[in-house]
Amino acid sequence: MHAIATTYLGTKFGRKRVEVNLSAPLPIDVATMHPNEVVEIMKNSFLDLGGMDYVDAFGRSDTPPPRTAQMPGSAVAFALGV
């Protein structure tokens, strides 16, 4: 399993530009690891790869956190068996 971070850089010459970063294989063994360990490894890999900070806050807070300028419009996903 790998983590993949995709950043949408904008449009140039009518084409959308993206930057895709692929992590090294994640050390995950679902047969022997607790699900919380798997989630923790995946979460940390996504955050490191995407250059984002983890914020533990309730989703319906009154004021949204400020966006960081380093990764605007970034999305993080994972791929199985890559």
N, C-alpha and C positions, 0 to 999 in steps of 0.2 A: 504494500500500500504506500502511496505517495501523497503528499499534500501539494496542491496546486494553487498559486495565487495569480489572479488575473487583474491587471490594471488597465483601465480604458483611458488612453492618452489623448483622445480627441480625433478630429478628422483632418486629413491632409489629402488634397487632390481628389476629394469626394469619397475617400475610403477611410473607414474607421481604423485607427491604430490601437493595438493592444500590446501589452507586455505580459508574457506568461512565464512564471517561475515555477520550476518543479523541484521538490525536495529530494533528498536522498531517500532510499527505502526506509520506512519507519519500522522500528524494532517492535512489531506487534505480533503476538501469538494469542489469538482469541481462545485457543484450547486451554491455555494455562494461566492467562491473565484475567484479573477481575475487570468487569466492564468499566469501572471508574478509572482504572489504570489506562485502559485503551483510550477513553475519552480525554484524559489528561494529556497523554502523548499527542493525540491528534490536535487538541486545542493549542498546545504550546507550539507545535510545528506550524500550524496555520498562522498564528500570531507572529512568530519569528520570520517566516517566509514573507508575509505581507507587510512587515514593518509596523505592526499595530500594537497598541497597548491593550491589555485586558482590563475591562471596567466591570466590576461586580455591582450593578445597580438595577433596581426594579425597572421594568420596561415602560411603565407609565409615569415616569417622573415628570414633573411640571415643566422643567426646562431641559432641553436636549443638551448633551455635552458638546463643547465646541469641536468642529471638525479639524483634523490636523492637515496641514498643507502638504505633508510628505507623500500621502497616498490618496489623492482625491478620486472618488469613484472606483475604489478597489473592491473586488469581490474575492472571497476565499471559498474553495470547494475541495473535495477529495475524490480520488479515483481509486477504485479497487482493482487489484491485480495488474497494475501498470508496471 
